[in-house]
Amino acid sequence: MQEQITHGIQATNLADILERVLDKGIVIAGDIKIQLADVELLNIKIRLLVASVDKAKEMGINWWENDPYLSTRANKLEEENAELRGQLERCAATATDS
């Protein structure tokens, strides 16, 4: 019976920690560099932000809204951009023909 109580307390603590992280946000940053004889071959900068959607929007981060793989709105924007590019090309072709 003692195990069940301990397990319940641990789950509550984990839930509290997760709630705090999502509410406040947390940033993890790191760099990976691969060098050979003082010649940099690879440099990777890793930045990870863990936050709730509301907190991310509050910080001005909303890249998922324009990502075509994550948002149907982004697909519409891509279609609109393609249509506008076509119109520009037709206008440019008409201007050069004149």
C-alpha positions, 0 to 999 in steps of 0.5 A: 500500500505504501508503494501506491501512495509514493507512486501517486505523489511522484505522478503529482510532482511530475505533473506539477513540473510539466505544468510549470515548464509549459507555463514558463517555458524552458530553453535548452541550448547547445553547440556541436563542433567537429574539427580536424587539425584546427579545420572546422568541418561541422558546426551545429547550433541546437536551440530547443524551446519547450513551452505551451502554445499560449506561452509560445504565442505570447513570446511571438513564436508561431512558426507552426501556423505557417508550416505547410506540414502542420497547418491547412492555413499554410497550404492555402497561403502556398497556393495563393503565393503560387497563383500570385507568382503566376500572375506576376510572371504573366504581367512581366511577359506582357510588359516585355511583349509591349 
